[in-house]
């Protein structure tokens, strides 16, 4: 199968950005990482036919560049973008919307604080919708390890959120 940059690789741009953002926690840095990823993939165009899964290759390059960026800038403390929470039901009152936005923010902070492997696995599975097999190939682990990391990540998020939410409800 002939790989075409415009049709096969460029459409991955948004997914690559979300992956880079989840790792770097900085939108400008994530944009830089995606741009660098696309350049690196383009420069490898002579070997595309030898790559089994070009999508997994792109995600691997993006992941590695993101991790390198984080290592180079350890002082990153910014959280994810402050995207508004979309709700089709407009019957919420402003107080409900504030509470929901706070809850989403808390969950994002909890996910950001997870160990690297758990954070990457949950990002790729729950936010990007990747299959366990693809995540395993991308992160260099077995499918079972991916499932364990996702299970542990979800449990940690649930427990930490319930602890925080229970504390705030009493306060």
Number of C-alpha atoms within 10 A of each C-alpha: 4 7 13 11 14 9 9 12 16 12 11 16 17 12 15 27 23 20 24 28 22 25 25 29 21 19 18 10 18 24 18 17 27 28 16 16 25 21 12 14 20 14 11 10 14 9 10 18 12 9 11 9 13 16 16 16 16 20 24 19 21 26 24 16 21 27 17 13 19 17 12 10 11 9 8 13 11 11 16 17 13 8 8 9 12 9 9 6 6 8 8 11 8 9 9 11 16 13 11 14 17 12 15 14 18 17 16 16 16 17 22 20 12 17 11 13 16 24 20 23 26 24 20 24 17 12 13 14 11 15 12 19 13 17 25 18 16 20 18 12 13 14 16 12 16 25 18 14 20 23 15 15 22 18 12 16 20 14 12 16 17 12 12 13 14 11 10 9 8 6 6
